[in-house]
Amino acid sequence: MSPQPPSSPPPATLPPNWNRPKPEAVTEPTWWPSLLALGATFMAWGLITSFIVLLIGLATFAVSLAGWIGEIRYEYRIKQH
């Protein structure tokens, strides 16, 4: 005997004064968090190795943090209008 696929449950009735939840919008994927982590890694590596690597990590961290915050603010403004 082959197993039967599960049937979808019947739609549930909601209690009085309840509403169905609206789907939440998911933001677009972005590279900023990965670059932020790379900058933090370079900063930690720079503490161990050299000042130049630390500065590269600090610059990468600062640029990616600003980019990520800028993208979040842009998406927030788009949602408001």
PQR file with spaces between the fields and no chain letter, atoms N, CA, C, O and H, PARSE charges and radii, in Angstrom:
ATOM       1  N    MET     1       0.837   -1.183    0.000 -0.4000 1.5000
ATOM       2  CA   MET     1       0.000    0.000    0.000 -0.0000 2.0000
ATOM       3  C    MET     1       0.881    1.246    0.000  0.5500 1.7000
ATOM       4  O    MET     1       1.852    1.342    0.750 -0.5500 1.4000
ATOM       5  N    SER     2       0.530    2.164   -0.832 -0.4000 1.5000
ATOM       6  CA   SER     2       1.275    3.420   -0.852 -0.0000 2.0000
ATOM       7  C    SER     2       0.603    4.405    0.104  0.5500 1.7000
ATOM       8  O    SER     2      -0.623    4.441    0.213 -0.5500 1.4000
ATOM       9  H    SER     2      -0.259    2.085   -1.441  0.4000 1.0000
ATOM      10  N    PRO     3       1.410    5.194    0.787 -0.5600 1.5000
ATOM      11  CA   PRO     3       0.822    6.151    1.734  0.2800 2.0000
ATOM      12  C    PRO     3       0.061    7.245    0.993  0.5500 1.7000
ATOM      13  O    PRO     3       0.471    7.700   -0.075 -0.5500 1.4000
ATOM      14  N    GLN     4      -1.025    7.644    1.571 -0.4000 1.5000
ATOM      15  CA   GLN     4      -1.849    8.703    1.010 -0.0000 2.0000
ATOM      16  C    GLN     4      -1.270   10.059    1.403  0.5500 1.7000
ATOM      17  O    GLN     4      -0.865   10.244    2.551 -0.5500 1.4000
ATOM      18  H    GLN     4      -1.357    7.275    2.439  0.4000 1.0000
ATOM      19  N    PRO     5      -1.223   11.017    0.464 -0.5600 1.5000
ATOM      20  CA   PRO     5      -0.740   12.348    0.846  0.2800 2.0000
ATOM      21  C    PRO     5      -1.717   12.986    1.820  0.5500 1.7000
ATOM      22  O    PRO     5      -2.930   12.810    1.704 -0.5500 1.4000
ATOM      23  N    PRO     6      -1.183   13.722    2.773 -0.5600 1.5000
ATOM      24  CA   PRO     6      -2.083   14.351    3.745  0.2800 2.0000
ATOM      25  C    PRO     6      -2.956   15.393    3.058  0.5500 1.7000
ATOM      26  O    PRO     6      -2.489   16.180    2.235 -0.5500 1.4000
ATOM      27  N    SER     7      -4.197   15.376    3.408 -0.4000 1.5000
ATOM      28  CA   SER     7      -5.107   16.378    2.845 -0.0000 2.0000
ATOM      29  C    SER     7      -4.990   17.664    3.656  0.5500 1.7000
ATOM      30  O    SER     7      -4.658   17.642    4.841 -0.5500 1.4000
ATOM      31  H    SER     7      -4.576   14.737    4.077  0.4000 1.0000
ATOM      32  N    SER     8      -5.264   18.765    3.003 -0.4000 1.5000
ATOM      33  CA   SER     8      -5.159   20.038    3.707 -0.0000 2.0000
ATOM      34  C    SER     8      -6.309   20.145    4.703  0.5500 1.7000
ATOM      35  O    SER     8      -7.434   19.736    4.416 -0.5500 1.4000
ATOM      36  H    SER     8      -5.533   18.782    2.040  0.4000 1.0000
ATOM      37  N    PRO     9      -6.015   20.692    5.860 -0.5600 1.5000
ATOM      38  CA   PRO     9      -7.065   20.811    6.876  0.2800 2.0000
ATOM      39  C    PRO     9      -8.132   21.798    6.423  0.5500 1.7000
ATOM      40  O    PRO     9      -7.847   22.701    5.636 -0.5500 1.4000
ATOM      41  N    PRO    10      -9.322   21.639    6.898 -0.5600 1.5000
ATOM      42  CA   PRO    10     -10.369   22.590    6.519  0.2800 2.0000
ATOM      43  C    PRO    10     -10.058   23.970    7.089  0.5500 1.7000
ATOM      44  O    PRO    10      -9.414   24.076    8.133 -0.5500 1.4000
ATOM      45  N    PRO    11     -10.504   25.022    6.421 -0.5600 1.5000
ATOM      46  CA   PRO    11     -10.228   26.361    6.940  0.2800 2.0000
ATOM      47  C    PRO    11     -10.854   26.546    8.315  0.5500 1.7000
ATOM      48  O    PRO    11     -12.027   26.251    8.541 -0.5500 1.4000
ATOM      49  N    ALA    12     -10.035   27.040    9.210 -0.4000 1.5000
ATOM      50  CA   ALA    12     -10.499   27.226   10.589 -0.0000 2.0000
ATOM      51  C    ALA    12     -11.363   28.477   10.688  0.5500 1.7000
ATOM      52  O    ALA    12     -11.099   29.493   10.044 -0.5500 1.4000
ATOM      53  H    ALA    12      -9.081   27.280    9.027  0.4000 1.0000
ATOM      54  N    THR    13     -12.369   28.376   11.486 -0.4000 1.5000
ATOM      55  CA   THR    13     -13.185   29.562   11.738 -0.0000 2.0000
ATOM      56  C    THR    13     -12.538   30.352   12.859  0.5500 1.7000
ATOM      57  O    THR    13     -12.021   29.786   13.822 -0.5500 1.4000
ATOM      58  H    THR    13     -12.583   27.551   12.009  0.4000 1.0000
ATOM      59  N    LEU    14     -12.572   31.635   12.722 -0.4000 1.5000
ATOM      60  CA   LEU    14     -11.954   32.508   13.712 -0.0000 2.0000
ATOM      61  C    LEU    14     -12.948   32.853   14.806  0.5500 1.7000
ATOM      62  O    LEU    14     -14.141   33.005   14.545 -0.5500 1.4000
ATOM      63  H    LEU    14     -12.992   32.095   11.940  0.4000 1.0000
ATOM      64  N    PRO    15     -12.458   32.973   16.025 -0.5600 1.5000
ATOM      65  CA   PRO    15     -13.330   33.425   17.111  0.2800 2.0000
ATOM      66  C    PRO    15     -13.833   34.846   16.828  0.5500 1.7000
ATOM      67  O    PRO    15     -13.241   35.564   16.022 -0.5500 1.4000
ATOM      68  N    PRO    16     -14.892   35.240   17.470 -0.5600 1.5000
ATOM      69  CA   PRO    16     -15.410   36.604   17.256  0.2800 2.0000
ATOM      70  C    PRO    16     -14.354   37.663   17.588  0.5500 1.7000
ATOM      71  O    PRO    16     -13.570   37.503   18.523 -0.5500 1.4000
ATOM      72  N    ASN    17     -14.349   38.728   16.820 -0.4000 1.5000
ATOM      73  CA   ASN    17     -13.449   39.878   16.978 -0.0000 2.0000
ATOM      74  C    ASN    17     -11.986   39.549   16.678  0.5500 1.7000
ATOM      75  O    ASN    17     -11.103   40.296   17.098 -0.5500 1.4000
ATOM      76  H    ASN    17     -14.987   38.858   16.060  0.4000 1.0000
ATOM      77  N    TRP    18     -11.705   38.471   15.976 -0.4000 1.5000
ATOM      78  CA   TRP    18     -10.351   38.132   15.547 -0.0000 2.0000
ATOM      79  C    TRP    18     -10.242   38.390   14.052  0.5500 1.7000
ATOM      80  O    TRP    18     -11.232   38.302   13.326 -0.5500 1.4000
ATOM      81  H    TRP    18     -12.423   37.864   15.635  0.4000 1.0000
ATOM      82  N    ASN    19      -9.042   38.707   13.598 -0.4000 1.5000
ATOM      83  CA   ASN    19      -8.781   38.927   12.178 -0.0000 2.0000
ATOM      84  C    ASN    19      -7.704   37.963   11.702  0.5500 1.7000
ATOM      85  O    ASN    19      -6.879   37.500   12.490 -0.5500 1.4000
ATOM      86  H    ASN    19      -8.238   38.778   14.187  0.4000 1.0000
ATOM      87  N    ARG    20      -7.718   37.666   10.416 -0.4000 1.5000
ATOM      88  CA   ARG    20      -6.641   36.857    9.840 -0.0000 2.0000
ATOM      89  C    ARG    20      -5.393   37.731    9.737  0.5500 1.7000
ATOM      90  O    ARG    20      -5.494   38.897    9.356 -0.5500 1.4000
ATOM      91  H    ARG    20      -8.388   38.042    9.775  0.4000 1.0000
ATOM      92  N    PRO    21      -4.212   37.188   10.072 -0.5600 1.5000
ATOM      93  CA   PRO    21      -2.990   37.988    9.992  0.2800 2.0000
ATOM      94  C    PRO    21      -2.623   38.296    8.546  0.5500 1.7000
ATOM      95  O    PRO    21      -2.799   37.465    7.655 -0.5500 1.4000
ATOM      96  N    LYS    22      -2.121   39.481    8.333 -0.4000 1.5000
ATOM      97  CA   LYS    22      -1.660   39.875    7.004 -0.0000 2.0000
ATOM      98  C    LYS    22      -0.243   39.351    6.808  0.5500 1.7000
ATOM      99  O    LYS    22       0.532   39.314    7.764 -0.5500 1.4000
ATOM     100  H    LYS    22      -1.979   40.156    9.057  0.4000 1.0000
ATOM     101  N    PRO    23       0.111   38.948    5.598 -0.5600 1.5000
ATOM     102  CA   PRO    23       1.484   38.473    5.388  0.2800 2.0000
ATOM     103  C    PRO    23       2.479   39.613    5.553  0.5500 1.7000
ATOM     104  O    PRO    23       2.255   40.722    5.067 -0.5500 1.4000
ATOM     105  N    GLU    24       3.565   39.334    6.236 -0.4000 1.5000
ATOM     106  CA   GLU    24       4.585   40.343    6.471 -0.0000 2.0000
ATOM     107  C    GLU    24       5.519   40.408    5.272  0.5500 1.7000
ATOM     108  O    GLU    24       5.921   39.376    4.735 -0.5500 1.4000
ATOM     109  H    GLU    24       3.747   38.433    6.630  0.4000 1.0000
ATOM     110  N    ALA    25       5.857   41.601    4.861 -0.4000 1.5000
ATOM     111  CA   ALA    25       6.755   41.770    3.719 -0.0000 2.0000
ATOM     112  C    ALA    25       8.185   41.457    4.149  0.5500 1.7000
ATOM     113  O    ALA    25       8.640   41.895    5.206 -0.5500 1.4000
ATOM     114  H    ALA    25       5.530   42.439    5.297  0.4000 1.0000
ATOM     115  N    VAL    26       8.874   40.705    3.324 -0.4000 1.5000
ATOM     116  CA   VAL    26      10.262   40.349    3.593 -0.0000 2.0000
ATOM     117  C    VAL    26      11.149   41.263    2.756  0.5500 1.7000
ATOM     118  O    VAL    26      10.873   41.498    1.580 -0.5500 1.4000
ATOM     119  H    VAL    26       8.505   40.350    2.466  0.4000 1.0000
ATOM     120  N    THR    27      12.206   41.772    3.362 -0.4000 1.5000
ATOM     121  CA   THR    27      13.103   42.666    2.642 -0.0000 2.0000
ATOM     122  C    THR    27      13.941   41.888    1.632  0.5500 1.7000
ATOM     123  O    THR    27      14.085   40.669    1.728 -0.5500 1.4000
ATOM     124  H    THR    27      12.430   41.581    4.317  0.4000 1.0000
ATOM     125  N    GLU    28      14.482   42.607    0.679 -0.4000 1.5000
ATOM     126  CA   GLU    28      15.334   42.003   -0.333 -0.0000 2.0000
ATOM     127  C    GLU    28      16.670   41.592    0.285  0.5500 1.7000
ATOM     128  O    GLU    28      17.147   42.249    1.210 -0.5500 1.4000
ATOM     129  H    GLU    28      14.366   43.597    0.601  0.4000 1.0000
ATOM     130  N    PRO    29      17.275   40.519   -0.212 -0.5600 1.5000
ATOM     131  CA   PRO    29      18.598   40.125    0.301  0.2800 2.0000
ATOM     132  C    PRO    29      19.641   41.197   -0.024  0.5500 1.7000
ATOM     133  O    PRO    29      19.515   41.923   -1.010 -0.5500 1.4000
ATOM     134  N    THR    30      20.652   41.282    0.804 -0.4000 1.5000
ATOM     135  CA   THR    30      21.689   42.289    0.623 -0.0000 2.0000
ATOM     136  C    THR    30      23.045   41.723    1.040  0.5500 1.7000
ATOM     137  O    THR    30      23.124   40.764    1.808 -0.5500 1.4000
ATOM     138  H    THR    30      20.754   40.691    1.605  0.4000 1.0000
ATOM     139  N    TRP    31      24.100   42.328    0.526 -0.4000 1.5000
ATOM     140  CA   TRP    31      25.469   41.907    0.849 -0.0000 2.0000
ATOM     141  C    TRP    31      26.030   42.640    2.069  0.5500 1.7000
ATOM     142  O    TRP    31      27.077   42.246    2.581 -0.5500 1.4000
ATOM     143  H    TRP    31      24.037   43.107   -0.098  0.4000 1.0000
ATOM     144  N    TRP    32      25.377   43.674    2.538 -0.4000 1.5000
ATOM     145  CA   TRP    32      25.932   44.497    3.616 -0.0000 2.0000
ATOM     146  C    TRP    32      26.256   43.713    4.887  0.5500 1.7000
ATOM     147  O    TRP    32      27.319   43.950    5.459 -0.5500 1.4000
ATOM     148  H    TRP    32      24.526   43.994    2.121  0.4000 1.0000
ATOM     149  N    PRO    33      25.411   42.794    5.370 -0.5600 1.5000
ATOM     150  CA   PRO    33      25.782   42.054    6.583  0.2800 2.0000
ATOM     151  C    PRO    33      27.046   41.212    6.415  0.5500 1.7000
ATOM     152  O    PRO    33      27.843   41.089    7.345 -0.5500 1.4000
ATOM     153  N    SER    34      27.224   40.638    5.235 -0.4000 1.5000
ATOM     154  CA   SER    34      28.426   39.841    4.988 -0.0000 2.0000
ATOM     155  C    SER    34      29.664   40.723    4.976  0.5500 1.7000
ATOM     156  O    SER    34      30.700   40.350    5.526 -0.5500 1.4000
ATOM     157  H    SER    34      26.576   40.738    4.479  0.4000 1.0000
ATOM     158  N    LEU    35      29.561   41.886    4.354 -0.4000 1.5000
ATOM     159  CA   LEU    35      30.695   42.799    4.339 -0.0000 2.0000
ATOM     160  C    LEU    35      30.991   43.352    5.732  0.5500 1.7000
ATOM     161  O    LEU    35      32.148   43.597    6.075 -0.5500 1.4000
ATOM     162  H    LEU    35      28.719   42.189    3.907  0.4000 1.0000
ATOM     163  N    LEU    36      29.955   43.544    6.524 -0.4000 1.5000
ATOM     164  CA   LEU    36      30.147   43.990    7.905 -0.0000 2.0000
ATOM     165  C    LEU    36      30.922   42.939    8.695  0.5500 1.7000
ATOM     166  O    LEU    36      31.834   43.271    9.453 -0.5500 1.4000
ATOM     167  H    LEU    36      29.015   43.345    6.245  0.4000 1.0000
ATOM     168  N    ALA    37      30.561   41.688    8.517 -0.4000 1.5000
ATOM     169  CA   ALA    37      31.278   40.599    9.202 -0.0000 2.0000
ATOM     170  C    ALA    37      32.718   40.498    8.704  0.5500 1.7000
ATOM     171  O    ALA    37      33.629   40.232    9.488 -0.5500 1.4000
ATOM     172  H    ALA    37      29.820   41.419    7.902  0.4000 1.0000
ATOM     173  N    LEU    38      32.925   40.708    7.405 -0.4000 1.5000
ATOM     174  CA   LEU    38      34.282   40.687    6.863 -0.0000 2.0000
ATOM     175  C    LEU    38      35.119   41.803    7.469  0.5500 1.7000
ATOM     176  O    LEU    38      36.282   41.595    7.814 -0.5500 1.4000
ATOM     177  H    LEU    38      32.185   40.924    6.769  0.4000 1.0000
ATOM     178  N    GLY    39      34.525   42.994    7.601 -0.4000 1.5000
ATOM     179  CA   GLY    39      35.238   44.108    8.221 -0.0000 2.0000
ATOM     180  C    GLY    39      35.588   43.822    9.669  0.5500 1.7000
ATOM     181  O    GLY    39      36.686   44.154   10.117 -0.5500 1.4000
ATOM     182  H    GLY    39      33.580   43.162    7.321  0.4000 1.0000
ATOM     183  N    ALA    40      34.662   43.205   10.417 -0.4000 1.5000
ATOM     184  CA   ALA    40      34.950   42.853   11.815 -0.0000 2.0000
ATOM     185  C    ALA    40      36.058   41.811   11.890  0.5500 1.7000
ATOM     186  O    ALA    40      36.898   41.853   12.789 -0.5500 1.4000
ATOM     187  H    ALA    40      33.771   42.935   10.053  0.4000 1.0000
ATOM     188  N    THR    41      36.059   40.881   10.949 -0.4000 1.5000
ATOM     189  CA   THR    41      37.113   39.858   10.924 -0.0000 2.0000
ATOM     190  C    THR    41      38.465   40.487   10.636  0.5500 1.7000
ATOM     191  O    THR    41      39.459   40.152   11.280 -0.5500 1.4000
ATOM     192  H    THR    41      35.377   40.846   10.218  0.4000 1.0000
ATOM     193  N    PHE    42      38.505   41.396    9.670 -0.4000 1.5000
ATOM     194  CA   PHE    42      39.763   42.072    9.364 -0.0000 2.0000
ATOM     195  C    PHE    42      40.244   42.926   10.536  0.5500 1.7000
ATOM     196  O    PHE    42      41.447   43.016   10.782 -0.5500 1.4000
ATOM     197  H    PHE    42      37.697   41.668    9.147  0.4000 1.0000
ATOM     198  N    MET    43      39.321   43.550   11.254 -0.4000 1.5000
ATOM     199  CA   MET    43      39.736   44.330   12.426 -0.0000 2.0000
ATOM     200  C    MET    43      40.356   43.432   13.481  0.5500 1.7000
ATOM     201  O    MET    43      41.390   43.770   14.057 -0.5500 1.4000
ATOM     202  H    MET    43      38.344   43.477   11.053  0.4000 1.0000
ATOM     203  N    ALA    44      39.732   42.286   13.739 -0.4000 1.5000
ATOM     204  CA   ALA    44      40.285   41.357   14.731 -0.0000 2.0000
ATOM     205  C    ALA    44      41.626   40.812   14.263  0.5500 1.7000
ATOM     206  O    ALA    44      42.561   40.683   15.052 -0.5500 1.4000
ATOM     207  H    ALA    44      38.892   42.011   13.271  0.4000 1.0000
ATOM     208  N    TRP    45      41.714   40.493   12.981 -0.4000 1.5000
ATOM     209  CA   TRP    45      42.967   39.987   12.431 -0.0000 2.0000
ATOM     210  C    TRP    45      44.041   41.078   12.481  0.5500 1.7000
ATOM     211  O    TRP    45      45.215   40.797   12.722 -0.5500 1.4000
ATOM     212  H    TRP    45      40.954   40.598   12.340  0.4000 1.0000
ATOM     213  N    GLY    46      43.622   42.324   12.249 -0.4000 1.5000
ATOM     214  CA   GLY    46      44.557   43.436   12.300 -0.0000 2.0000
ATOM     215  C    GLY    46      45.099   43.695   13.693  0.5500 1.7000
ATOM     216  O    GLY    46      46.232   44.152   13.841 -0.5500 1.4000
ATOM     217  H    GLY    46      42.668   42.553   12.052  0.4000 1.0000
ATOM     218  N    LEU    47      44.307   43.408   14.717 -0.4000 1.5000
ATOM     219  CA   LEU    47      44.816   43.542   16.093 -0.0000 2.0000
ATOM     220  C    LEU    47      45.963   42.576   16.348  0.5500 1.7000
ATOM     221  O    LEU    47      46.857   42.858   17.145 -0.5500 1.4000
ATOM     222  H    LEU    47      43.386   43.036   14.597  0.4000 1.0000
ATOM     223  N    ILE    48      45.932   41.445   15.675 -0.4000 1.5000
ATOM     224  CA   ILE    48      46.966   40.422   15.870 -0.0000 2.0000
ATOM     225  C    ILE    48      48.153   40.647   14.945  0.5500 1.7000
ATOM     226  O    ILE    48      49.297   40.435   15.348 -0.5500 1.4000
ATOM     227  H    ILE    48      45.205   41.216   15.028  0.4000 1.0000
ATOM     228  N    THR    49      47.898   41.077   13.701 -0.4000 1.5000
ATOM     229  CA   THR    49      48.972   41.125   12.708 -0.0000 2.0000
ATOM     230  C    THR    49      49.543   42.525   12.514  0.5500 1.7000
ATOM     231  O    THR    49      50.656   42.802   12.960 -0.5500 1.4000
ATOM     232  H    THR    49      46.969   41.249   13.374  0.4000 1.0000
ATOM     233  N    SER    50      48.807   43.402   11.861 -0.4000 1.5000
ATOM     234  CA   SER    50      49.385   44.710   11.553 -0.0000 2.0000
ATOM     235  C    SER    50      48.320   45.809   11.579  0.5500 1.7000
ATOM     236  O    SER    50      47.119   45.552   11.502 -0.5500 1.4000
ATOM     237  H    SER    50      47.902   43.177   11.498  0.4000 1.0000
ATOM     238  N    PHE    51      48.806   47.021   11.690 -0.4000 1.5000
ATOM     239  CA   PHE    51      47.940   48.188   11.755 -0.0000 2.0000
ATOM     240  C    PHE    51      47.226   48.421   10.419  0.5500 1.7000
ATOM     241  O    PHE    51      46.092   48.899   10.402 -0.5500 1.4000
ATOM     242  H    PHE    51      49.782   47.230   11.753  0.4000 1.0000
ATOM     243  N    ILE    52      47.877   48.089    9.305 -0.4000 1.5000
ATOM     244  CA   ILE    52      47.277   48.285    7.982 -0.0000 2.0000
ATOM     245  C    ILE    52      46.033   47.408    7.828  0.5500 1.7000
ATOM     246  O    ILE    52      45.009   47.872    7.326 -0.5500 1.4000
ATOM     247  H    ILE    52      48.798   47.700    9.319  0.4000 1.0000
ATOM     248  N    VAL    53      46.112   46.154    8.252 -0.4000 1.5000
ATOM     249  CA   VAL    53      44.959   45.254    8.166 -0.0000 2.0000
ATOM     250  C    VAL    53      43.836   45.769    9.067  0.5500 1.7000
ATOM     251  O    VAL    53      42.662   45.679    8.708 -0.5500 1.4000
ATOM     252  H    VAL    53      46.944   45.777    8.660  0.4000 1.0000
ATOM     253  N    LEU    54      44.187   46.299   10.219 -0.4000 1.5000
ATOM     254  CA   LEU    54      43.195   46.887   11.119 -0.0000 2.0000
ATOM     255  C    LEU    54      42.481   48.056   10.447  0.5500 1.7000
ATOM     256  O    LEU    54      41.260   48.169   10.552 -0.5500 1.4000
ATOM     257  H    LEU    54      45.141   46.372   10.511  0.4000 1.0000
ATOM     258  N    LEU    55      43.219   48.926    9.761 -0.4000 1.5000
ATOM     259  CA   LEU    55      42.612   50.063    9.079 -0.0000 2.0000
ATOM     260  C    LEU    55      41.717   49.618    7.922  0.5500 1.7000
ATOM     261  O    LEU    55      40.651   50.194    7.704 -0.5500 1.4000
ATOM     262  H    LEU    55      44.211   48.834    9.676  0.4000 1.0000
ATOM     263  N    ILE    56      42.145   48.602    7.188 -0.4000 1.5000
ATOM     264  CA   ILE    56      41.308   48.072    6.100 -0.0000 2.0000
ATOM     265  C    ILE    56      40.011   47.517    6.679  0.5500 1.7000
ATOM     266  O    ILE    56      38.935   47.746    6.127 -0.5500 1.4000
ATOM     267  H    ILE    56      43.010   48.134    7.365  0.4000 1.0000
ATOM     268  N    GLY    57      40.109   46.791    7.785 -0.4000 1.5000
ATOM     269  CA   GLY    57      38.917   46.255    8.437 -0.0000 2.0000
ATOM     270  C    GLY    57      38.014   47.349    8.963  0.5500 1.7000
ATOM     271  O    GLY    57      36.792   47.264    8.840 -0.5500 1.4000
ATOM     272  H    GLY    57      40.983   46.605    8.233  0.4000 1.0000
ATOM     273  N    LEU    58      38.602   48.371    9.545 -0.4000 1.5000
ATOM     274  CA   LEU    58      37.806   49.484   10.061 -0.0000 2.0000
ATOM     275  C    LEU    58      37.074   50.212    8.930  0.5500 1.7000
ATOM     276  O    LEU    58      35.904   50.569    9.069 -0.5500 1.4000
ATOM     277  H    LEU    58      39.594   48.441    9.645  0.4000 1.0000
ATOM     278  N    ALA    59      37.769   50.429    7.812 -0.4000 1.5000
ATOM     279  CA   ALA    59      37.136   51.093    6.668 -0.0000 2.0000
ATOM     280  C    ALA    59      36.009   50.228    6.090  0.5500 1.7000
ATOM     281  O    ALA    59      34.931   50.733    5.778 -0.5500 1.4000
ATOM     282  H    ALA    59      38.720   50.139    7.698  0.4000 1.0000
ATOM     283  N    THR    60      36.266   48.925    5.950 -0.4000 1.5000
ATOM     284  CA   THR    60      35.235   48.020    5.431 -0.0000 2.0000
ATOM     285  C    THR    60      34.034   47.987    6.362  0.5500 1.7000
ATOM     286  O    THR    60      32.889   48.010    5.910 -0.5500 1.4000
ATOM     287  H    THR    60      37.142   48.515    6.203  0.4000 1.0000
ATOM     288  N    PHE    61      34.293   47.932    7.649 -0.4000 1.5000
ATOM     289  CA   PHE    61      33.224   47.910    8.642 -0.0000 2.0000
ATOM     290  C    PHE    61      32.377   49.185    8.562  0.5500 1.7000
ATOM     291  O    PHE    61      31.148   49.119    8.553 -0.5500 1.4000
ATOM     292  H    PHE    61      35.223   47.914    8.016  0.4000 1.0000
ATOM     293  N    ALA    62      33.040   50.339    8.505 -0.4000 1.5000
ATOM     294  CA   ALA    62      32.322   51.613    8.492 -0.0000 2.0000
ATOM     295  C    ALA    62      31.492   51.782    7.217  0.5500 1.7000
ATOM     296  O    ALA    62      30.344   52.222    7.278 -0.5500 1.4000
ATOM     297  H    ALA    62      34.038   50.392    8.512  0.4000 1.0000
ATOM     298  N    VAL    63      32.067   51.436    6.071 -0.4000 1.5000
ATOM     299  CA   VAL    63      31.348   51.589    4.797 -0.0000 2.0000
ATOM     300  C    VAL    63      30.154   50.641    4.748  0.5500 1.7000
ATOM     301  O    VAL    63      29.065   51.030    4.327 -0.5500 1.4000
ATOM     302  H    VAL    63      33.000   51.079    6.022  0.4000 1.0000
ATOM     303  N    SER    64      30.360   49.396    5.179 -0.4000 1.5000
ATOM     304  CA   SER    64      29.252   48.435    5.122 -0.0000 2.0000
ATOM     305  C    SER    64      28.158   48.775    6.132  0.5500 1.7000
ATOM     306  O    SER    64      26.978   48.572    5.845 -0.5500 1.4000
ATOM     307  H    SER    64      31.245   49.080    5.521  0.4000 1.0000
ATOM     308  N    LEU    65      28.522   49.283    7.299 -0.4000 1.5000
ATOM     309  CA   LEU    65      27.509   49.695    8.269 -0.0000 2.0000
ATOM     310  C    LEU    65      26.689   50.864    7.726  0.5500 1.7000
ATOM     311  O    LEU    65      25.464   50.878    7.848 -0.5500 1.4000
ATOM     312  H    LEU    65      29.480   49.448    7.532  0.4000 1.0000
ATOM     313  N    ALA    66      27.360   51.831    7.134 -0.4000 1.5000
ATOM     314  CA   ALA    66      26.647   52.963    6.550 -0.0000 2.0000
ATOM     315  C    ALA    66      25.758   52.510    5.389  0.5500 1.7000
ATOM     316  O    ALA    66      24.635   52.994    5.245 -0.5500 1.4000
ATOM     317  H    ALA    66      28.355   51.819    7.035  0.4000 1.0000
ATOM     318  N    GLY    67      26.246   51.598    4.572 -0.4000 1.5000
ATOM     319  CA   GLY    67      25.447   51.092    3.459 -0.0000 2.0000
ATOM     320  C    GLY    67      24.225   50.333    3.919  0.5500 1.7000
ATOM     321  O    GLY    67      23.139   50.488    3.360 -0.5500 1.4000
ATOM     322  H    GLY    67      27.158   51.204    4.689  0.4000 1.0000
ATOM     323  N    TRP    68      24.400   49.514    4.935 -0.4000 1.5000
ATOM     324  CA   TRP    68      23.281   48.724    5.452 -0.0000 2.0000
ATOM     325  C    TRP    68      22.216   49.627    6.075  0.5500 1.7000
ATOM     326  O    TRP    68      21.023   49.446    5.832 -0.5500 1.4000
ATOM     327  H    TRP    68      25.282   49.388    5.389  0.4000 1.0000
ATOM     328  N    ILE    69      22.650   50.594    6.876 -0.4000 1.5000
ATOM     329  CA   ILE    69      21.704   51.527    7.488 -0.0000 2.0000
ATOM     330  C    ILE    69      21.006   52.353    6.404  0.5500 1.7000
ATOM     331  O    ILE    69      19.803   52.600    6.488 -0.5500 1.4000
ATOM     332  H    ILE    69      23.620   50.741    7.073  0.4000 1.0000
ATOM     333  N    GLY    70      21.757   52.776    5.392 -0.4000 1.5000
ATOM     334  CA   GLY    70      21.154   53.524    4.296 -0.0000 2.0000
ATOM     335  C    GLY    70      20.108   52.714    3.552  0.5500 1.7000
ATOM     336  O    GLY    70      19.068   53.248    3.168 -0.5500 1.4000
ATOM     337  H    GLY    70      22.734   52.575    5.323  0.4000 1.0000
ATOM     338  N    GLU    71      20.372   51.429    3.344 -0.4000 1.5000
ATOM     339  CA   GLU    71      19.403   50.584    2.662 -0.0000 2.0000
ATOM     340  C    GLU    71      18.147   50.372    3.515  0.5500 1.7000
ATOM     341  O    GLU    71      17.033   50.354    2.991 -0.5500 1.4000
ATOM     342  H    GLU    71      21.217   50.995    3.656  0.4000 1.0000
ATOM     343  N    ILE    72      18.330   50.214    4.808 -0.4000 1.5000
ATOM     344  CA   ILE    72      17.181   50.053    5.709 -0.0000 2.0000
ATOM     345  C    ILE    72      16.336   51.328    5.710  0.5500 1.7000
ATOM     346  O    ILE    72      15.107   51.254    5.673 -0.5500 1.4000
ATOM     347  H    ILE    72      19.235   50.228    5.233  0.4000 1.0000
ATOM     348  N    ARG    73      16.975   52.479    5.753 -0.4000 1.5000
ATOM     349  CA   ARG    73      16.231   53.741    5.728 -0.0000 2.0000
ATOM     350  C    ARG    73      15.493   53.924    4.405  0.5500 1.7000
ATOM     351  O    ARG    73      14.369   54.427    4.381 -0.5500 1.4000
ATOM     352  H    ARG    73      17.973   52.539    5.783  0.4000 1.0000
ATOM     353  N    TYR    74      16.129   53.513    3.298 -0.4000 1.5000
ATOM     354  CA   TYR    74      15.491   53.625    1.989 -0.0000 2.0000
ATOM     355  C    TYR    74      14.245   52.747    1.929  0.5500 1.7000
ATOM     356  O    TYR    74      13.197   53.198    1.467 -0.5500 1.4000
ATOM     357  H    TYR    74      17.042   53.104    3.318  0.4000 1.0000
ATOM     358  N    GLU    75      14.343   51.501    2.391 -0.4000 1.5000
ATOM     359  CA   GLU    75      13.185   50.607    2.382 -0.0000 2.0000
ATOM     360  C    GLU    75      12.080   51.125    3.294  0.5500 1.7000
ATOM     361  O    GLU    75      10.898   50.979    2.982 -0.5500 1.4000
ATOM     362  H    GLU    75      15.194   51.135    2.766  0.4000 1.0000
ATOM     363  N    TYR    76      12.454   51.727    4.413 -0.4000 1.5000
ATOM     364  CA   TYR    76      11.458   52.290    5.324 -0.0000 2.0000
ATOM     365  C    TYR    76      10.698   53.434    4.655  0.5500 1.7000
ATOM     366  O    TYR    76       9.479   53.546    4.783 -0.5500 1.4000
ATOM     367  H    TYR    76      13.414   51.845    4.667  0.4000 1.0000
ATOM     368  N    ARG    77      11.449   54.291    3.931 -0.4000 1.5000
ATOM     369  CA   ARG    77      10.808   55.407    3.227 -0.0000 2.0000
ATOM     370  C    ARG    77       9.881   54.904    2.129  0.5500 1.7000
ATOM     371  O    ARG    77       8.817   55.482    1.908 -0.5500 1.4000
ATOM     372  H    ARG    77      12.440   54.200    3.827  0.4000 1.0000
ATOM     373  N    ILE    78      10.265   53.844    1.444 -0.4000 1.5000
ATOM     374  CA   ILE    78       9.434   53.282    0.376 -0.0000 2.0000
ATOM     375  C    ILE    78       8.130   52.744    0.977  0.5500 1.7000
ATOM     376  O    ILE    78       7.062   52.937    0.397 -0.5500 1.4000
ATOM     377  H    ILE    78      11.130   53.374    1.624  0.4000 1.0000
ATOM     378  N    LYS    79       8.205   52.071    2.134 -0.4000 1.5000
ATOM     379  CA   LYS    79       7.012   51.525    2.778 -0.0000 2.0000
ATOM     380  C    LYS    79       6.063   52.630    3.237  0.5500 1.7000
ATOM     381  O    LYS    79       4.847   52.442    3.214 -0.5500 1.4000
ATOM     382  H    LYS    79       9.072   51.914    2.606  0.4000 1.0000
ATOM     383  N    GLN    80       6.593   53.769    3.649 -0.4000 1.5000
ATOM     384  CA   GLN    80       5.774   54.850    4.180 -0.0000 2.0000
ATOM     385  C    GLN    80       4.948   55.518    3.085  0.5500 1.7000
ATOM     386  O    GLN    80       3.897   56.092    3.374 -0.5500 1.4000
ATOM     387  H    GLN    80       7.581   53.923    3.667  0.4000 1.0000
ATOM     388  N    HIS    81       5.398   55.454    1.850 -0.4000 1.5000
ATOM     389  CA   HIS    81       4.671   56.145    0.767 -0.0000 2.0000
ATOM     390  C    HIS    81       3.857   55.209   -0.035  0.5500 1.7000
ATOM     391  O    HIS    81       3.187   55.626   -0.980 -0.5500 1.4000
ATOM     392  H    HIS    81       6.251   54.988    1.616  0.4000 1.0000
